[in-house]
């Protein structure tokens, strides 16, 4: 097993500098390091935009696709699920091109596999994270992870008051089960849509190997309609949860340290140390790889870098599988 402590090498793929050591499954692209190819240009008259009204079971709202995807006022399918949104969460800040937090992270803060789950985080951790984005201390190991760069730009354009308002809003929303972790030797064949793995139509499978493939439980609900009630399925290697439990709870005989020492015995966080139980394994994976590579340099990052220094990719897959499978109640 390779280690990310080895110096990262870069190759040029389609004119893009790619960190060859990074696992594509965690960062939202296919194996081999290449970002998804752009769709080929189509000739002729483009189809007319879909202006039909969309609806969801359990919601009284109806929205067009344009409204659902509006970066400065996206659809809120279930307004009764959450407190009143601060303006920065509901509408962003058009003058500074700051997209509404609720577009990517959803009004309930659960987010999707290609971004971050932010509800239920402590206010202090949320604020520190945004300040790390502002200062450049928090970056992605992968230059192709465009939404990480966008977050840094948003953080720099947000006032301290706006960051605090978002932190308090998301911190007040309880995290509830969102991801089903399934041990399997195979995973659905997928396509990639903006960093999100989406299962292809049909039932075709492929070997999972030492990866985690996290897909929406309902592709249309997540990818097209951005339904914050439609969760995810994470396919993890057979036996990985048990192996991950040993690493997380005991440190695996010196490979790492017990995660509960800092994140709490139930992995639900302590003060400024974030909750990790039941969170997206794709997101968790990116953070472990970013700590190991040194891309994350924020507060306490040196402690995390030491904790992951001896871990192989397989170890980290096992840790993610176990942590994502933990109860959040």
N, C-alpha and C positions, 0 to 999 in steps of 0.2 A: 504493500500500500504506500502510495506516495504521501508526502507530508507537505502541507502548505508552508512549512518553515523553510523549505527549499526556496531559493530566490525565484520570484515569479518571472516567467519568461513570456514575452509577447510575440505574437505572430500577426501578420497583416492579412486579414481576410476581407475581401471586397472593400479594401480601402479603410478598414476600421481596425484600430489596435485592440487586440483581444488578449486578455490574460489567460494563457493556455492552461493554467492549473485549476481554474475555477470550474465547478460542476454546473453545467448548463441548466440542470433541472431545478436548481435553487434560484437561479437568476432569470429564468424565463426564456431560455432559448434551447434549441436542439443540441444533442451531443455533438462534439466536434469543434465547439467554440464559435461557430458562425451565428450571427444574429439572423432572425427570420428574414428571408428575402422579401423585398417589396412585391406587392401584387403586380402582375404585368399590366401595362397600359391597355385599355380597351378602346377600340375605335367606335365610331357611330355616335348616336345621340345617347347621352347618359339617361338612366331611368329616372323617372320623376320621383322626388322625395316622398317617403311614406308619411303621410299626414293623418293617418287613421289614429283614433284614440285607443290607447292600450289600457288594460285593466288587470288587476291581480285579485285573486281570492282573498277575502278578508280586508280588502281596502275599498274605501268609497271613492278614491281618487281615480281620475282618468287623465292620461297624459299622452302627448305625441312623443315620438322618438326625439325630436328636437328639444322638447321640454325635459325629457329624462336625462339628456346629455348636456344640458345647459350648464356650463361651468360657473355661471354667476347666479344660479338659482335653480339647481336641479330638483327633480321631482322628489317629493317626500311622501312615500306611499302610506306610511303608518304614523301620522303625527302624534297619535296617542301613546306611542311607545316611549317617548322621550320628553324631557323638559323643553321649554321654549329655547330655540337655538339662538345663540348670539349671532349678530350679523355676519361676522367673519366666517362662522361655520355654515350659515345658510346661504350667503351670497358672495363671500370672498371680498375682494377689493379690486374692482375693475380697473381703476386708475393705475394701479401698480401691477396689474395682470396676476393677481393672487387668486387662484381658483378656490371656490368654496370647499372647505374641508369635507362637507357632506357629499360631494360628488364622488371622490375616490374612497373615502373611509366610511361612507354611508352616514345617515343621520344618527344611527345607533352606535357608530364607532367600531363596528366589527371588521370593516375592511374586507379585502380579498387577498388571495394568495400572492399577488404581485405587489401589494403594498403592505401596510402595517395595521394590525389591530390596535386601536388606541383607547377604546372604552375600558373603564376600570383601572386605568393607570393612576398612580399617585400624581397629584398636582406638581409636586416638586420634581419628579422624574420627567414628566411631560415638558415642563419649562426648561429643565436642563438639556433635554434632547434638542429642543428648538434652538437653544443658545449654542449647542454644539454644531448644529447645522449652520447657524449664522457665522460662527468663527472659523468654520472649515475643519473642525476637529472630527466631525462625523461625515464620512464619505463612504461610497461603495467601493469594494475592491474591483468591481467591473465597471469600466467607463461606459459600457453600453447600457447600464441601468439608468435610463434617462429620468425616471421619476425620482431617483435620489438627488440628482442635480436640480430638478425642479423644486424639491422640498427645500433645498438650500436657498434657492432664489426666493421662494415664498417667505421663509423665515427672515431673511434679510429685509424684506419689504414690510414685515409685520411689526407693529409697535409692541412694547412690553405689555400694554393693556390688552391688546388683541390676543396675544399668546396666552396670557393669564385667563382670559375669558374662555378660550378654547379648552385650556387645561382643566378648568373648573367644570365646564360643561361635560366633557367626556369622562372626567374622573367621577362624576356623579351617576353615571350609567353603569349598572351592574352587568358584568360579563356573564353570558349564559351560553350553554352548549351550542356549538356552531360547526364543529368539524368531527366527522366520524373517521376514526383511524382503523384501517382494515389491513391485516397482515395477508400478503398474497405473493405468489411467485410471478404473477403477471399483473399488468395494468392496462387500461384501455389505450388503444392507439389515439394519439392526440394531434391537434393542431395548436398553433400558438397565436394568440390574439392580444397584442399589446402587453406581452409578458405573462399572460394568463394561459395556462394549459387547459384546453377544452377538448373533451372526448369527442372523437369523430362519431358521426351517425353510424348505427349498427352496433355489432358486438365484437368487433375485431380486437384482439389482445396482442400484447408483445411482452417479452421477458422484462421483468422489473430490474433484476440485478441489484446492485448496491445504490439504489436511488430511492427517492420519495417522489411520487407523482401525485399532485394535489389538484383535483378537478372539481368544478361545480357539480352539485348533485343534479342540477337542472340547467343545462347550457343556456337556453333562451332566457330563463329567469335571471341568471347572473350576468351573462355577457351582454344581452340586448336590453333587458328591462331593468337591470341593476336593482333587483329585489332584495332588500336587506333581511328578508325572512328565509331566503333560500341559501342553505349552507354549502359545505364542501365535504368531499370524501378524499382522504389521504391514504394512498396505497403505500404500504411500507413492507420491507422484506420480512419473510417468515422468521420468527424468533427474535426480531429486533427489539420488541418491547421488553422482553425479559432481559436481554443483554443490556439494554439501555437502563433498566432499573438498577442493575448492579453498578453501573458507572455513576448514575445520578445519586444513588443513596449511599454508596461507600467510597466512591472515587476509583473503583476498579483496581485496587492494589497499587496505588501510586500513579496511575495514568493521569488522574485529575484530582479534584477535590469534590467532596459531596456538595451538590448544588444547594441543598437546604441550608448550608452554613450561612449563605448570604440571602438566598431567595425565600427562606423559610421552609419548615419541614413539609408544608403542603404545597410549596412552590408558588404561593399566591402573593409573594412580595413582602418586603418589610421596609416601610418608609420610602426612601428614595430608590431602593432596589426594586426593580419591576417584577410584577407577576409574570410567570411564564407558563403556568399550567393551562392546558387546553387551548393554547394559541397555535396559530398556523405554523406547521413544521417548515414550510418553505421560508417564511419570514425568520423563524428561529435559526434555520440553517444559514441564511445570509449573514446573520449577526455573528454566528460562531466563526464562519469563514472570514468575515471582515475583521474580527478581533484577532484571529490567528495571523492574518496577513499584515496587520498593523494599520489597516485603513481607518479603523475607529480609534480615535485618540482622546476621547472625552474623559470626563471624571470617572475614575475607577477602572478605566480601560486596561491599565497595566495589570490589575488583578485578574481580569478576564483573560488577557493574553497569556498570563502564566497558567491559568486553569486549562486552556485549550492547547497549549504548546505541544504536548506529547500525544495528542489525539490524532488518530488516522481518520480518513474520510469515513470508513466503516463505523468507527466509534461514534462519530458525530451523527451519522444517520441513525444509529441505535439510540443515542441520547434524544434526538428530535422526536423519534417515534414514541418513546416512553413519555416524554414531557407533554407532547400533544395529546396523548391518550388519557392524561390525568383529569380527574373530575374538577370542574370549576365551581361546583355548588358548595 
